[in-house]
Amino acid sequence: MKKVVSTCAMVLVLMAFTAMSALAVTKTTTIQVKGMHCKNCSASVTKALKATDGVQKADVDFEKGTAIVEYDDAKVTEQKLREVINSTGFKVAEE
């Protein structure tokens, strides 16, 4: 009987974990960034974004002044991404 209860409990835990994972959504946002002048500038912003928990991909282009970021919205918000960019010394353009 203990084994059956233990197995049922494990199944319920796995089902709950799967349901929670399904709630996370990968989003993509494009953020305008001011002040980047070279590849080193975009590399700095890219490094900071990729070090942020929840960021799956970051493509920063200094010529266009953009950061295109794919992120898990259950782990990080767009506002947090903007704060990360601002912390690099570059500034997010106001919307």
Secondary structure, 3 states (H helix, E strand, C coil): CHHHHHHHHHHHHHHHHHHHHHHCCEEEEEEEEECCCCHHHHHHHHHHHHCCCCEEEEEEECCCCEEEEEEECCCCCHHHHHHHHHHCCCEECCC
